[in-house]
């Protein structure tokens, strides 16, 4: 069973807000990080780190994350 994600403070700034939007997209798609990694062709760790809210993910990781969730790139 996967560990629950740490909450993101919505007032922590634009990086945290972006990470929360990535999380929301994944949740709406109904995917685990393992499933997303298979779809996005990126490692589970890279995708999980993108949604931590500590730093802006690379464009490549962001694009793969969104595409893997079926979102609008």
N, C-alpha and C positions, 0 to 999 in steps of 0.2 A: 504494500500500500504506500502511496506517495505521501510525502510530508506536506502539510499545508503550507501555502505561501505566507510569508510575513506580510502583514498589512502595510499599505503605502499611505503615508500622510498626504491627503489631497492638497494641503496647503504648502507642501514642501517645494513647490515650484514646477516649472514646465517639464523637467525631466521626469519627475514623479508622475505628473499628470499624463504624460505620454506613455509611461510604463503601465499605468492603470488602464489606459485605452487599449493597449495590447492585451492585457489580461482579460478585459471585457470581451474583446473580439474572440479570443480563444474559448472563453466560457460560452459565448453565444454559439460558437461552432460545435460545442460539446466535445472538445478534444482534450485528451491528456497531453502532457509534454512529450511523452513517448510517441503517441500517434502523430502529433504535430511534427516531430523530428523526422518521422518516416515520410510524411507528405512534403515537408520543406527541404529535405535533403541537407539538413544542418544538424549538428549535434544537439542533444537534449540540453547540455550545459550552456551552449551558446544562446539558445532560445530562452532558456530560463533566466539567464543573466540579462538578456534584453529587457525582460519584464520586472527586473528588480528595482528600477528607478534610481540607481546610483550613478549611471552615466548613459549618455545617448548611444544606442547601438549603431553599428555601421549600417550604411544603406543596404548592403547585401543581406545582412541578417534581418533587417526590418522588412525588406521586400519579400524575403522567403517566408517570414513569420506571417505576414498578411496574406500572401498567396496560399500558404498552407491552410489558413483558416477560411479560405474562400472569400476573403475581403477584397475590396476595391483598391488596387495598388495605386 
